[in-house]
């Protein structure tokens, strides 16, 4: 018996989820800025909150790319070893006459 997910994860649903997280994070940062640094000038909290949220998003994307770049090196080594061993195995099998 196959069970289906409650709702299919579409590209639109994923984008809406990321959009909601972004604005939730922006509102939290804006609140923290309004209640601490910009207590006397709350209008600046909105501007700086947007900039900080944008920079956090860009930083998260950068960190994900760096992580994949580090993983890419290991995958490259595994692929080279795998293809090399496969070719060596084929050559040895052919020359052995099996």
C-alpha positions in Angstrom: 0.0 0.0 0.0 1.6 3.2 -1.2 1.0 6.3 0.8 1.0 9.7 -0.9 2.3 12.8 0.8 -0.3 15.2 2.3 0.4 17.7 -0.5 2.8 17.5 -3.4 5.8 19.7 -3.1 5.8 21.9 -6.1 8.2 24.6 -7.1 5.6 27.2 -6.1 5.0 25.7 -2.7 8.8 25.7 -2.1 9.2 29.3 -3.1 6.2 30.3 -0.9 7.9 28.5 2.0 11.2 30.3 1.4 9.4 33.6 1.0 7.6 33.1 4.4 10.9 32.2 6.1 12.6 35.3 4.6 9.8 37.7 5.8 9.6 36.0 9.2 13.4 36.5 9.7 13.1 40.1 8.4 10.4 40.9 11.0 12.4 39.3 13.8 15.5 41.4 12.9 13.4 44.5 12.5 11.9 44.0 16.0 15.3 43.4 17.6 16.7 46.5 16.0 13.6 48.6 17.0 13.8 47.5 20.6 17.6 47.8 21.0 19.8 49.9 18.7 17.2 52.1 17.0 14.9 52.7 19.9 14.9 56.4 19.2 14.7 56.1 15.4 12.5 53.1 14.6 12.2 54.1 11.0 15.8 53.2 10.5 15.2 49.7 11.8 13.1 48.8 8.7 15.8 49.9 6.3 18.6 48.2 8.2 16.5 45.1 8.9 15.9 44.6 5.1 19.6 45.0 4.4 20.7 42.6 7.2 18.1 40.0 6.1 19.3 40.3 2.5 22.9 39.9 3.6 22.0 36.9 5.7 20.3 35.2 2.8 23.3 35.9 0.5 25.6 34.5 3.2 23.6 31.4 3.5 23.7 30.8 -0.2 27.4 31.4 -0.2 28.0 28.9 2.7 25.9 26.3 0.8 28.0 26.8 -2.3 31.2 26.5 -0.3 30.0 23.3 1.3 29.2 21.8 -2.1 32.6 23.0 -3.4 34.4 21.1 -0.6 32.3 18.0 -1.3 33.0 18.4 -5.0 36.7 17.7 -4.4 36.0 14.4 -2.7 33.4 13.4 -5.3 36.0 14.2 -8.0 38.6 11.9 -6.3 36.0 9.1 -5.9 35.0 9.4 -9.6 38.6 9.3 -10.8 39.4 6.3 -8.6 36.2 4.5 -9.7 36.7 5.1 -13.4 40.3 4.2 -13.1 39.6 0.9 -11.3 36.8 0.1 -13.8 39.1 0.6 -16.7 41.9 -1.4 -15.0 39.5 -4.2 -14.2 38.3 -4.4 -17.9 41.9 -4.3 -19.2 43.1 -7.1 -16.8 40.0 -9.2 -17.6 40.6 -8.9 -21.4 44.3 -9.6 -21.1 43.8 -12.6 -18.9 41.4 -14.0 -21.4 38.5 -14.7 -19.1 
